[in-house]
Amino acid sequence: MPNKKRRRSSIEPVDLTQKILKILKQEPGKSFNHKQIAAKLNVDDPNSRNQIVKNLSQLQTKKHIKETERGKYTFSAESHYHTGTLDSTTKGDGYVVVEGMEQDIYIPKNNMNKALNGDTVKVYVYKQRRSKKHEGEIVEIIERKTDEFVGVVQMQKNFAFVNTSAEGKMRTDVFVPKNKLNGAQDGEKVLVKIEDWPEKADSPFGKVIQVLGMPGEHNTEIHSILAQYGLPHDFPQEVEDFANQIDTSIKPDEIKKRRDMRDVLTFTIDPKDAKDFDDALSFQVLENGNYEVGIHIADVSHYVIPGTILDDEAYERATSVYLVDRVVPMLPEILSNNACSLRPNEEKYTFSAVFELDKSSGKVKNQWFGRTVTYSDARFAYEEAQQIIETRSGKIPADISLTGTEYTADEAIVEATLELDRLAKIMRRQRMKDGAISFDKVEVKFNLDEDNDPVGVFFKTSKDANKLIEEFMLLANKKVAEFIGKQSPKKTFVYRIHDEPDDEKLAALQTIAGRFGYKMNLKDRKSTTSSLNNLLSDVSGKKEQNLIDTLAIRTMSKAVYSTDNIGHYGLAFDYYTHFTSPIRRYPDVMVHRLLQHYLDQGKSANQEEYEQKCKHSSEMEYLATSAERDSIKYMQVKFMQDHKDETFLGVISGVTEWGIYVEIIDNKCEGMIRLRDIKGDHFDFDRDQYAIVGRKTQQIITLGDEVYVKVKEADLVKKHLDFNLVSVKSAIED
């Protein structure tokens, strides 16, 4: 009997389940029978209809759908729906991070459904198979993180694509018609805005809103970093005009409303290249022998009034951004560098925390918070204050003086600096005893020439003068937070909170530290903080310091702003806020306003409103930090471009299946040696040993080993360094 030719099904059985679920999920309140689903799938052959009936039965058994009436089904598994934030990978797949879920939800590339990195999405989680990994599909884009992206124009005959692959985790090109190129030329870097993403289109449609310049050029790359994170680099003209019209003069009637502290010895200590000074210290000996120390902060809230375009702009920015070669300020220059900057020999409106401290113990005996007027008697760089501390003298050599000539500090200032340093050391010791963690991570800085090219790298470390200022700023921040936080009934306030560290990350740090011979005890909070401090102290000055410091910081939760106070783990404070830098941080402005409101006996502010502002401030802080990090990477690559022929000694800072990361000891520049580029053997990744192992030689190259490298490629656009391995440093060389 001849074979009958079977009618071919119009749909593949493999993805039929997903297609049925997609139809039901799109209209979760509606019921469908198998014929309606077949019509939506555009199939009418009996084989397909039978498959649909069979799949509906299976889905009902698994409780993904429910039968509302005979033969009619609706989607039921609301427990399989979650809302979270998409974290894409460069490969095109991603993970949805859901608050409160221990495990992230893996999203394969074909289930992304036009969602992009950072979007808030609704995700459907499939029933777990043998794999323990949650896997799902994005069913709705609730909110786009951004619709603006940086990329390079690739001109075609009648249109262009903007290729965004080198910038972050954007996984698709943007189609731009010729009439929406805004003058951009082939090969130029631009900022493109997505306008539409038609259902059947592979790429979104957009328009060029800003031409940034040619890739690799300095200003192009710096502006690209800002644009990539949605950070502005200029103030709108109307904001500048508004700020320039503010009356910044000191008026007698305003002075009467404030505590007048102009006669008290007051001075600032800041980085030598600082342009704005938002904090000053005052010092005087009281009749009872105790000290009165004032922490005086620029009264930004006097000038930045809610409801004005100046306040709206400051809120949107939320923070100043400190790139390697420039500062993008939160406030226009008329305020940040003039009216609100506590410059020497000028009267200024300030907001102050004034403490009576026990002369010997440094304990707070009395405190006062409020608006003041102050006069700064002197301005010191950290180096000058350090010289006073080290020599116990006011003689400051010409080579570290701000004026370029030898300078003699006033005897009263020398005495005040020495006493403040002594008190700061007492306070710091007590903090450490209470369980604070001492992060003194080395900061990478660059010497730049007139063209902003890096001609040298140096490291900024924290000395006694830095720690003196830090300790008194911490005191003010802590005591302001305590003052409001302990009031009854409870009042809405802006706290700086820091959760406990991640246990898994701590365990990983313990393992890696162990490879360098360091022991850690993670039994309880006290032993953990003690172990962390001992580890950070022990690695100081060693080749592995930056690696261990970085890993230790990564074990920590991220500090954020919130109206819900859970304390600050890293500082070991039950109450903490940000009060001391309103020129560069919007949360400090909010803290000043709330503090004054409560000093005036005002009612508790709207918590929901302030929580939203805290969330925005935390997000903007994260973006600014990311931009700052990218600008450092860019400068490191630029610096190494000019040193391609040199051999550098580095330490292996990471090991992966595709290569090993090496951090150069002399300049902290990090790059990758790809496994395929290592000559003489084929190396395999050994996850358990944090190592790569040669197949022929059995040579083991592991985390923490020292190696000699040369630059293979320095990519300014991707901000990435590739190294060639010259040799592994032997133990004999040590």
N, C-alpha and C positions, 0 to 999 in steps of 0.2 A: 504494500500500500504506500503510495507516494506521500512523502512528508508534506504536511500542510505548512505553508509559510506563515509563521506566527506574526501577528501584528505587533509592531514594536511600540513599547510604551513611550509616551512623550516625555516622561520624567525618569530620572535616575533614582532607584530605590535608596541609594546611599544618603542623599540629602533631602529626601521627602519629609522625614520627621522634622527637620529644621524649618522647611518651608511651611508645613502645617502650623508649627508653633508660631512662626512669624506672623501668619494670617490672624491667628487667635490672639496673639499678644498685641497686635496693632489695634484691636478693638476688644479689650478685655471684658467689657460688660455685655457683649453680644454673643448669641449662640449661632452656630453654623451646623448644617448637616453635610454629609459627604458630597452631595451634588453641588452645593454652594461653594465648597472648598475646591472641587474640581473645576468649577467655572472660574474661580479666582486664579487658579493655576493654569487656566487656558488649556485644559486637556479634556477629551471626551471619550477616549478609548476605554473599553471594559477593563483592560489590564491595569491601567492607572487608577480607575475608580475602585477596583478590588484592593489595590495597594493602599489607597487612602483609608478605606474601611478598616483594613488590618492595622494600619498605623494608629488610627484613632483609638482602636481597642487597646493597643499596647500603651499608648499615652495615658489612657484612663486608668489602666492597671497600675501604672507608675505614679498615679495621682498628679500628673502634670496638668491634666484637664479633667473636667467633670461633666457628666451628662445631665443637662437641665431638664430635658424631656426626651422621650424615646427617639434615639438617632440624632439628637442635637447636642452639641458640645460647646463649652466655653472654657477659657483659660482660668485655672483656679489657683495655681501655686504661687500665691503672693509671697510666700516665704522664700521663693527662689529669686525674687527681685531685690536688688540693692542699689543704693545711690552712692556714688563715690567719685574720686578724681582719677582720671586716666594718666598713667605714667608710661609713655610710649618708649620703645627702644629704637635704635637706629636701623634695626632690621625690618621694622614695619609692624611688629606685633606689640603687645604691651600688657600692663597690669592695671587693674582698677583697685585703688586703695580705698577701703571702706572703713570709716571710723568705727571702732569697737570690734572689728573682725581681726582675728589673729593672723589670718593668712590672706594675702592679696589674691585677686581673681585674675587668672591668666586669660588674655584675649588673643586668640590667633589672628593673624593678619586678615584673613577673609571674614572675620566677625567684627571688624572695627567699625564698619558702617559709617564711614566719613567722620568719625570722631578724631580729634587731634589732641596732642599732648597738653595736659593741664585742664582739659574740658571736664565739667561736671556732667556725669552721665548716669543713665539708668541701665543696669546690667542684669541680664538673666543668667543665673548659674545653673549649668547642667548638673544632673545627678552625678556624684563622684563615681568614677569607674575604679579600676584597680589602682590607678595612680591616686596618690593622696592630694594631688594638686587640684585646687578649685579651678574650673574652666568655664568660661561663659561667652556671652554675646552681648554687644551693646545694642540696646533696643531703642534708646532715645538719648538725644543730646539735650540735656537740660539747660546748660549754659556754656557758651564758648568762653575759654579763658581769654582768648584774644582773636581778633580777625586781621591782625597786622603782622607781617613776617618780613624778614630780611632775606634777600636772595640776589642772584646775578641774572641779568637779562640775557636770554638766548634768542636772538632775532630769527624769525622765519620770514617767508616771503610776504604774507599778509597779516601776520600776527606775531606774538612773542610768548615765550614761556619764561617765568621767573623761577630759576632753579634754587631751591632753598636747602638743598641737601647738606651744605657745609655749615649751616647755622642751626644748632640745636637739634631738636627731634621732629621737625616738620617732615612728614614722609611723602609729600606730593608736590609736584610743580604747580604753579598757578598760571592759568591761561589768561593772557592780557591782549585784547584787541589793539590794533595800532593806534586808534584814536584815544586810547586811555593810557598811553605810555608816558605822558607828562614830560616829553622831551628826552627821555632816557635812551641811551645808545647801547648797541650790542656790547656785552661784556661789562657794563657798569653795575655796581652794587646799588640796590634800591630798597625802599620800604614799600611793600605791596599790601593792599587791603582787599580781602576777599569780599565780594559783593553778592555772589550767588554760587550755588553748587547744584546744578541740575541733576535730577535723579539718575539719569543714565550716563552722566559724564564722569570720566576717570579723574579729571582735575577740576578744582574750583575755578570760577571766573573772578577776575579782580581788576584793580586799577593801580597804577603806580602813584603813590602820594608824596614820595620824596626821593630825589636822586642823591645818593650818598657819595658817589665818586668811584674811582677805579680800585678794584681789590688790591690789597697790599700797601696802599698809601696810608700814611699815619692817621690823618684826620678821618679818612674813610672808615678805617677799622675801629677807631675810638667811637665815632658816631654810630657805627653799626652795632657795637656792643650796647650802647644806650638804647638804640631803636629796637634791638632784639628783645630787650626786657621792658619795652614800653616806657622808658624813662626819658623825660624831656632834657634838652640841653640849653634852651633859652626860655626866658619868661615872656609871656604875651605882653605886647606893648602896653595894653590897658592896665595890667598888673604893675608894671614898672612905673607907669604914670601915677597910679594910685599911691604907690609906696613913696614916690618922690614928693608927693604933696602933703605927706604927714608932717605935722609940727613935732620936731624931735628936740626942741629946746627944753631946758629944765626950768620949771615954773614955780615961783614961791607958793602959790596956792596948792599945788600938787605936793610939794615938800611937806606942807603942814599935815597932810593926810598920812604921812609915812613916818617911820622911826628914822631919825636923822643920825647916821653913823659916819658922817664925813670926817669927823675928828679922830676916828679910831684907825690905827695903823692897818692898812689894807694893801695887798699886792697880789699879782697873778704869777703863776708858773705854768708855762705852756711849751709846746714844741717850738724850736727857734724859727721855723718857717710858717707858724700859725698866723692867720690873718684875722680871725675872730677869737675873742677871749670871752667865753660865756660864764666863767666862774672865777671868783677871787676869794682869798682867805683874809680874815681880819684876826688880830691877836691883841689881847690886852690882859694885864695882871689885875685881878680884882683885889679889893681891900682885905678879903679873908684869905688871900694867898692862892685861891684857885684861878684857873685861866678861863677867860671868855674867848671862845673861838667862833667866828662867824663864817658860814659858807654862803657866799653871796652870788646869786645867779641872775643873769640878765633878765629883766622883767619884760619878756617878749609879749606876754599877754596884755600889757598896757597899750601896745601899738597894734597888735593883731586882734581885731575885734570880730566875734562871730557874726556871720551874715554878710561880711564884706568879700569882694573878689580876692583880696589878699589872703584872707583866711581860707577861702575855698581852694585857692592854689596851693597854699601850704599843706592843707589836709590831703589833697590829691597826691602831692609829692611825698608827704609823710616823713621824709628823711633827706638829708644831704647825701650825695653820692661821692665817695672819695676814690677817683680813678688815679692811676699812677701819675699822670701828667696834669691833672686838673681836678677841681672840685666843682660839682654841680650842686649849688646850694639850695636849701629848702626855701630860703627867704631872699628877696632882692638885696643887692649890695648895700643900699642906703641903710638897711637895718642890720644885716649880718656883719658887715665890716665897720659900721659907724655907730648908729644910735644904740644898738644892743651890744656892742663890743666894749668890754670893760677896759678901755685903753688907759695907759698911765696918764696921770695929771688931768683927768677929766671926771666931772661929776656924772653919775648915772643912776637911773631908776633900777632898783634891784628887788628880787624876791629872796628872802633870807631865812636860813635856819641857824639860829644862834644858840650855842650850848655853853653852859658852865660846866667845866671839866675838873675833876679832882686832879690836882697837880701831880701826884705820884702814881695813881692807878689809871688815870685817863677815863674813869667812869663818869657818865653823865649825871650831874646833880640837878640841873635845871635846863629847860629848853624853851625856846620861843620861835614861833613861825610868823612871818608876815612881810608886808611890803616895806622897803627901806629906800634910802638914798645914800649912796656911798661915793667915796673918792679914792681912786687907786693911786697909791704913792709910788709904786714901781712895778715894772714888768720884767720877769726873769724867764730865760729859757731853762729847760730842764738841766742843761749842761752847767749853767751858772749856779743854779741851786745845788746841784750835785757837788760843785767845787766848794761851796760854803760848808756842806755837810762833811766832806772829806777832809778839808783843811781847817775847819772851825774858824774861818777867817772870811772877811769881806773882800779880800783882794782877788780879783778875777782877771786872769791873763788875757792879753789882747786876742789870742787865737780862738777863744770861745766867747768873746764878748759880742753882743749884738751890735754895738756901735763901732767895733773895729779898733777901739782904743781901750787901754787898761781901765777897768772900772772898779770903784770901791763901793761896796754895799754899805748902807747905813747900819750903824752898830745895832740899832733896835731891830732891824730886819734880820741881821745875822742871828741875834738871840732868839727872835721869834721862829726863824726857820729851824734852828737846832732843837728848840723845845717841841715844835710841831713834829719834827722827825722822830724825836724820842717817843712822843705820845702815839704816833702812827705805828711805830714798831710794837708798842705794848698792845694796841688794838688788833694788829695783824696776828700777833701770837695768840691772842684770845680767840680770834676767828678760827685759826687753824685747830686750836684745842677743841672748839665747838664742832669741828667736822667739815670746815670749808676745804675746798680743793684748790690747790695753788697752780693755776695754769699761767705759766710765763712763756708762752709760745714765741719763738723767734719770728720777727716780722721781716720779710724781704723788702728792701728798698733799693731804688735805683738812682744813680747820679746821671742826670740828663744834660745834654748839651743844648745849645740855643735852638736846635731843630727838634728837640724832644727825643733825640736818639739816645739809648742807654749806653753810657761809656764806662759804667762801673756798677757793681752790685755791693751793697753792704747790708748788715743785719742790725735791726733795731732791737735792743734788749731793754728790759725794765730795770732801772736802778733805784736807789733809795728815794731820789727826788720824785720819780714817777709814782712810786708806791706811797709816798707821803700824800700826794694829791688824791690818788685812788682811794686811800683809806678814809679821808675826810669826805669825799664824794659819797662813798658807801655809807658812811655814818648819816649824812643828810638824807639820802634815799631811804635808808632803813627807818629812821626816826619819823620821817614824814608819813611813810606807809603805816607804821605802828600807831601814830597819832590818830589817823582816820580809821584804820582797821579795827582798833580796839574800842571804838565808840559804840554806844548802845542808845537807841536802836541802830542796826547796821545801816551803813551808808554806801551808796554806789561809789566805787573808786577804781582807778586804773592801776593795776599791779603788774609788776614784771615777775612772771612765774617761771619756774624751772622744775620739771618733773624728775623723778628718779631715773637712773640710767637703765638701759636695756640689758637684761640678764644675759641674753645670747651674745651680744656684742662684748660685754664684759668678759665672758668666758673665752671668746675669740682673742681678746687682748691678752688675757692670761696665758693662752697658748703661745702667742707670738712673742710676748715678753719672755716666756720661758726659753724660747730658742736663743735668746741673747743672755740667758743665765739669770734672769730676774724672777723672783718668787712673789706671788700675790696671794692674799687671803681674802676670799669673797664670802666668808661665813655670814656676816651681818653688815649693817650700814657702817658701824664704827670701824670695823676691820677693813672694809672696802675702801673707805675714804683715806684711812691711814696708809693702806697699800698703794693707792693711787698716788698720794703725795710722796711716799718713799720712792716709788718708781720714777716719777717726774723729776725728783731730786737726783736720783742715781744716774739717770741718762743725760743729765745736764753736761753739755760740752763733748759728749760722745758722738761717734759717727751716726749712731742710730737715733739720736735725739729727735730729729724732725719727724721721722717715721713713727716713733712711739708717741710723741706729742700729738701728732695728727690722729693716730688710731685712738688715743685716749679721749680726745675731743669728740670723735665720732661715736664713742660709746654713750656719750651724754645725750639726753633729750635736748631738743631745741628750746631755748628760752623764748617766750612769747609774751604778748600783752593780753591781759584778761581782767574782767571785773570779778572773776571767780578766783579768790586767792587760795593757792595750794602751797605757798611758800616757795623758797628758792633753794633747791638742793645744793647746787654748786657753791653757793655762798654760806650755806647753813643758816639762813635767815627765815624766820616764820613770816615776816612781812618785808616786802621790798617793792620799790617803785622806781621810776626814772623822773627825777626832779631837776637834775643838774645840767642838762644840755638842751634848752628849748630853742636855741638858734638852729640846731641841726636835727632835732627830733620832735615830731608833732605830739607824741604821747606826753612829753614833758610840759608842753603848752596846756594840754588837757588837765594834767596834774595841778599846775599852777591855778587854773581856773576853778577846779573843784575844791582845792584847798582854801582859796579865798572865799568861795561860796559857803563853805562850812564854817570858816572863821566868822563869817557874817551871819551865822545861825540859819543858813538856808536849809531847805528840806532836801532829802535824798534825791539825787538826779535819776533820770530814766535809765535803768540798767540795760535794757534792750538796745537803746540808742548808743550807749557807750561801749557795749560789747561789740556792736557792729564796727565802731570806730577802732576798737582794739584789734579786731580781726584784719581790717584794712591796713592798719599800721604794721602789723606783723608780716603781712604779705609783701608790703612795699619794702620792709627791711630785708626780707629774704631776696627780693629782686635786686636791691642795691648791693647786697653782699655778693650775689652771683656776678653782677656786673664788675664789681671791684676785683673779684677773683679772676675773671676773664681778662681784665686789663693787665693784671700781673702776668698771667700766662702769655699774653700777647707780647709784653715787654721782654719776658724771658726768651721767647722764640726769636725776637728781634735781636737781642743781645747775642744769642748763640749763632745767629746767621753770620756774624763777623768773626766767629772763632771756629770755623769749620776745619781748619788744618791742625787744631790743637788736640792733644790727648788729655782727657780729664779723668780723675779718680771719682767714682761714684759708689753708692751703696744701693743694693737691690731693694726696692721699696714695695714691689708687688710682683706676683707671679700668676700668670693666666695661661689658658690653653693655647693662646695665640702669640704670647710673647712675655718678656720680663720688663718691668718698669725699673728705671734706674734714676736715682736722684744724685746729681753732682754735689759733692760735699762742699766745694768752695763757693757755690752760688745758689744752691737749692733748686736749680732748674731740673725738671723731670722730663724724661723722654722714654721711648720704648725701643727695645731691641726685639725685632720680630724673630720668632724661632726659625723661620725659613732662611733668615739672613746669617745665622750662625754657621761659620765655616768648619769643616773638618769632621762633623758628626751630625746625626739626626737626633734632635732632642724631643722627648715626650714630657708632657706635663704630669707631675705627681701631686695630686691635690692634698694628700695626707701630709706630705713632707714640705709643702709650700716650696716646691722645687721643680727643676727640670732635670731630666736624666738622659745622658747620651746612650744611644743604643749600642754603639761599638765600644766606646771607652768606659761606659758606666760612670762617667764623670757626673757628679751632682753639683748643680749650681742652685743655691737656695736663698731664701729671704734673708737679708742682712749681710750677704757676702759682698765684699768690695771688688769692683771690676774697673778696668780701664776702658773708656769708650771714646769714640769720635762721632761728630755730628754727620749723619747720612743725609738727612733732609730736615729743613726748618720751614714749615708751612705756616705763614703768617695768617692766612685766611682761616684755616682750621684751628689755628693756635696749637699746633702739635709738633713735637720733635721726634724724629726717628734717629736712633743711634746705631752704629756698628760696634760690635764687641771687639776690642783689641786684645784683651787678655783678662784672666781672672787673677786677682792679686793673691800671691801665695803667702802662707804663714811665715815663711823665711824672711819676707820683706819687712815684717813687723819686728 
